[in-house]
Amino acid sequence: MDPILILYYSRHGSTKRLADAIAQGAMAELSSMEAKAASASFVRPEVVVRSVASLNINSNSSSEQGSGEENADASLKEANPNAAPTVTLQELEQCSALALGSPTRFGNMAAPVKHFLDSTSSQWLKGSLINKPACVFTSSSSMHGGQESTLLSMMLPLFHHGMVMCGLPYTEPALHHTRSGGSPYGVSHVALDNAVTLTEDEKSLCIAQGKRLANLASALWHANNQETTHGA
């Protein structure tokens, strides 16, 4: 089974905290699967956390400053020095599942995330992501900062890629009593006063989201693998 990709863009660290908690949930679920596996041949897939580089919007940059991609990556590292390595299109293509996160920007995904998704035409043409599960997550600096519309906007290109969206059911208790982030469309964080620390409800929902994504990834991978084997 191919790696589960947790992909995010974060300027101040809030979305990164969500990504790390989702990764924690996915790893916990995969460890549980490994412990319960009847076959010793079960190989636990990796959970890979990657970031989307900032856009280089400095029109005065010269060739002496290096490529735009290098400057964008440096810009993200400067703003968030603990950011994960920048994602490659190959990593996206080869993943078995995707968690995609972005802060809200006027009720929509941030421009770097949209820019990255716009570069995935080759993967769309090849159908690389068809039937793979995906979830989305976001952070805003206010309670009504457009979280749900951002989550919905991030789903649209993933539907075009043929991915299977993985939300959060209301069997998760934290969805009923959260006074911070969290929705059935995907996990979220309310960064009031630029607070990057997740509430207990937000972290609980992130872990639940990661577990559900890993569970669906395993089920769909085995189903697709069996179909390939039987059709051979």
Salt bridges, closest charged atoms under 4 A:
ASP20 OD2 - LYS16 NZ 2.76
GLU34 OE1 - ARG44 NH1 3.62
GLU91 OE2 - ARG50 NE 2.78
GLU93 OE1 - LYS126 NZ 2.94
ASP118 OD1 - LYS114 NZ 2.97
ASP201 OD2 - HIS177 ND1 3.42
GLU202 OE1 - HIS189 ND1 2.64
